Amino acid sequence: MAGIKLSNLSKQFSIGAETIHALKNIDLHILDGSFTTIVGKSGCGKTTLLRLLSGLEKQSAGEIEFTFTNNDNRAEKRPVGIVFQESRLFPWLTVKENMAFPLFKLKNKLEIEKTVDKYLHIMGLKKFKDAYPSQISGGMAQRTAVGRTLCYNPDIILMDEPFAALDYFTRKNLQEEMVNIFLAQHKTIVFVTHNVEEAVYLGEKVIVFNEGEVVMERSVPLSYPRQSGVEFINIQEEILNAITGKQTQSLYTL
Ligand SMILES: Nc1ncnc2c1ncn2[C@@H]1O[C@H](COP(=O)(O)OP(=O)(O)OP(=O)(O)O)[C@@H](O)[C@H]1O
């Protein structure tokens, strides 16, 4: 298990003579075993943050600290696993082989088989375990990608708009599955989305970014599984206002 502490984190990019301040002095504490969603307009720095957390990109300034809990006695630390918007499966491997891929270092074939079997079952993919990525739907491919990350068993799961390209029903279904996985395993999840409803449905805390800065940290004190009721809609509106910078009178007040 692990949490994340960000102190004064900044990232700049240069495009010609222009300097883009993608992230500006971010201070955040993502708690061990928490589900955090990050929302904001296009270009506000969400993906950049995940790329820094996953080590794909180096920060310009500031610190990223992974805080491992004391009772974590795993010999090998696996801080981060990431799921992207596209599934990024290997086309020459089957669903089952794609999911087993992160376990290639393990010697114990039975252990690999057991782990993959468990997540094939959880992700509803048993029937398609021998299919190749070209033979399955976008939703199934994304399930495989989530299953592959879970097989890897990282302390922290980063998800970059993983369901954005899926149809409404498949997205709803996978959102429910993420909640079930979170409730069963209590891994630290950081989930980036454009969709405010998705952010409120999933997150224990919603963090709103605007132009590279954190403009709101909103706890969602609703139990899972969440229904769209008055409080849900009020929180959604509050977040929408923080994103747009507008102050509108809520249609639904408690
Ligand atoms: N490799 C790069 N080189 C130059 N600029 C970059 C690079 N990556 C990101 N940026 C810039 O940093 C800013 C933040 O980009 P980022 O992709 O993090 O935004 P985002 O919130 O994830 O957007 P979206 O929701 O559209 O994916 C943008 O202005 C973008 O143009």
Ligand as a Chemical Component Dictionary entry (heavy atoms), coordinates in Angstrom:
data_LIG
# 
_chem_comp.id                   LIG 
_chem_comp.type                 NON-POLYMER 
_chem_comp.pdbx_formal_charge   0 
_chem_comp.three_letter_code    LIG 
# 
loop_
_chem_comp_atom.comp_id 
_chem_comp_atom.atom_id 
_chem_comp_atom.alt_atom_id 
_chem_comp_atom.type_symbol 
_chem_comp_atom.charge 
_chem_comp_atom.model_Cartn_x 
_chem_comp_atom.model_Cartn_y 
_chem_comp_atom.model_Cartn_z 
_chem_comp_atom.pdbx_ordinal 
LIG N1  N1  N 0 5.396  16.950 -24.376 1  
LIG C1  C1  C 0 4.874  18.175 -24.344 2  
LIG N2  N2  N 0 5.502  19.197 -24.949 3  
LIG C2  C2  C 0 5.006  20.452 -24.896 4  
LIG N3  N3  N 0 3.877  20.779 -24.249 5  
LIG C3  C3  C 0 3.211  19.814 -23.632 6  
LIG C4  C4  C 0 3.660  18.463 -23.635 7  
LIG N4  N4  N 0 2.795  17.709 -22.918 8  
LIG C5  C5  C 0 1.842  18.566 -22.474 9  
LIG N5  N5  N 0 2.088  19.824 -22.902 10 
LIG C6  C6  C 0 1.277  21.016 -22.614 11 
LIG O1  O1  O 0 1.019  21.038 -21.211 12 
LIG C7  C7  C 0 -0.316 21.488 -20.962 13 
LIG C8  C8  C 0 -1.037 20.429 -20.146 14 
LIG O2  O2  O 0 -1.237 19.292 -20.973 15 
LIG P1  P1  P 0 -1.935 17.951 -20.441 16 
LIG O3  O3  O 0 -1.869 16.956 -21.524 17 
LIG O4  O4  O 0 -1.364 17.607 -19.136 18 
LIG O5  O5  O 0 -3.433 18.460 -20.228 19 
LIG P2  P2  P 0 -4.748 17.611 -19.906 20 
LIG O6  O6  O 0 -5.440 18.325 -18.813 21 
LIG O7  O7  O 0 -4.423 16.198 -19.697 22 
LIG O8  O8  O 0 -5.552 17.794 -21.264 23 
LIG P3  P3  P 0 -6.596 16.774 -21.970 24 
LIG O9  O9  O 0 -7.747 16.693 -21.036 25 
LIG O10 O10 O 0 -6.933 17.457 -23.249 26 
LIG O11 O11 O 0 -5.900 15.460 -22.159 27 
LIG C9  C9  C 0 -0.944 21.762 -22.320 28 
LIG O12 O12 O 0 -0.842 23.134 -22.579 29 
LIG C10 C10 C 0 -0.083 20.970 -23.291 30 
LIG O13 O13 O 0 -0.030 21.596 -24.545 31 
# 
loop_
_chem_comp_bond.comp_id 
_chem_comp_bond.atom_id_1 
_chem_comp_bond.atom_id_2 
_chem_comp_bond.value_order 
_chem_comp_bond.pdbx_ordinal 
LIG N1  C1  SING 1  
LIG C1  N2  SING 2  
LIG C1  C4  DOUB 3  
LIG N2  C2  DOUB 4  
LIG C2  N3  SING 5  
LIG N3  C3  DOUB 6  
LIG C3  C4  SING 7  
LIG C3  N5  SING 8  
LIG C4  N4  SING 9  
LIG N4  C5  DOUB 10 
LIG C5  N5  SING 11 
LIG N5  C6  SING 12 
LIG C6  O1  SING 13 
LIG C6  C10 SING 14 
LIG O1  C7  SING 15 
LIG C7  C8  SING 16 
LIG C7  C9  SING 17 
LIG C8  O2  SING 18 
LIG O2  P1  SING 19 
LIG P1  O3  DOUB 20 
LIG P1  O4  SING 21 
LIG P1  O5  SING 22 
LIG O5  P2  SING 23 
LIG P2  O6  DOUB 24 
LIG P2  O7  SING 25 
LIG P2  O8  SING 26 
LIG O8  P3  SING 27 
LIG P3  O9  DOUB 28 
LIG P3  O10 SING 29 
LIG P3  O11 SING 30 
LIG C9  O12 SING 31 
LIG C9  C10 SING 32 
LIG C10 O13 SING 33 
# 
